[in-house]
């Protein structure tokens, strides 16, 4: 079973969000757990909310960094004693 990305316990997701109810959906949006109409509403919200846009972009940056580490660790010249890194993938609702 794949793990979903969840917000850290010590920091509220909706801190400085212009609509806290929408801000609470940022991780569901990122994990692909929203319905199509909810995605459209959340993306409209992100146009007006720099905080939610920043959170989504930061999650993308983290995933990209983990994928870079994975590629480096899995190259033929990589030290075979290193642990292979498997980053979390963005989940999509079918």
C-alpha positions in Angstrom: 0.0 0.0 0.0 1.3 3.4 -0.9 1.5 6.1 1.8 -0.1 9.4 1.2 1.6 12.6 2.0 0.2 14.2 5.1 0.6 17.6 6.7 3.1 17.9 9.6 1.3 17.8 13.0 3.0 20.9 14.4 2.1 23.3 11.5 -1.4 24.0 10.4 -1.9 23.7 6.6 -4.3 26.6 6.5 -1.9 29.1 8.2 -2.1 32.3 6.3 -4.6 30.7 3.8 -7.3 33.1 2.7 -9.9 30.4 3.0 -9.0 27.9 5.7 -11.6 25.3 4.6 -9.9 25.2 1.2 -6.5 25.2 2.8 -7.4 22.0 4.6 -7.7 20.3 1.1 -4.2 21.0 -0.1 -2.9 17.5 0.7 -6.0 15.8 -0.7 -5.4 17.8 -3.9 -1.7 16.9 -4.0 -2.5 13.2 -3.4 -5.2 13.2 -6.1 -7.9 12.4 -3.6 -10.4 15.1 -4.8 -13.1 14.7 -7.3 -12.8 16.5 -10.7 -15.1 19.4 -9.7 -13.2 19.7 -6.3 -9.9 19.9 -8.2 -11.3 22.8 -10.4 -12.5 24.7 -7.3 -9.2 24.1 -5.5 -7.1 25.2 -8.5 -9.2 28.4 -8.7 -8.5 28.9 -5.0 -4.7 28.5 -5.6 -4.8 31.4 -8.1 -5.8 33.7 -5.2 -4.0 32.0 -2.4 -0.2 32.2 -2.4 0.1 29.9 0.7 -1.7 26.9 -0.9 0.2 27.4 -4.2 3.5 27.5 -2.2 2.6 24.3 -0.3 1.9 22.4 -3.6 5.0 23.7 -5.3 7.1 22.8 -2.2 5.7 19.2 -2.3 6.6 19.0 -6.0 10.2 20.2 -5.2 10.6 17.6 -2.5 9.3 14.8 -4.7 11.6 15.9 -7.5 14.6 16.0 -5.1 13.8 12.5 -3.9 13.6 11.3 -7.5 17.0 12.8 -8.2 18.5 11.0 -5.2 16.9 7.8 -6.5 18.4 8.2 -9.9 21.8 8.9 -8.5 21.6 5.9 -6.1 20.5 3.6 -8.9 23.1 4.5 -11.5 25.7 1.8 -12.6 28.5 3.8 -10.9 26.6 4.1 -7.6 28.1 2.4 -4.5 26.3 -0.9 -4.2 26.4 -0.6 -0.4 24.0 2.4 -0.6 20.3 2.0 0.2 18.0 2.3 -2.8 15.7 5.2 -2.4 12.0 4.9 -3.4 10.2 8.2 -3.2 6.5 8.5 -2.6 4.6 8.9 -5.8 1.6 11.3 -6.2 -1.5 9.2 -6.0 -4.3 9.6 -8.4 -7.9 8.7 -7.8 -9.2 6.4 -10.6 
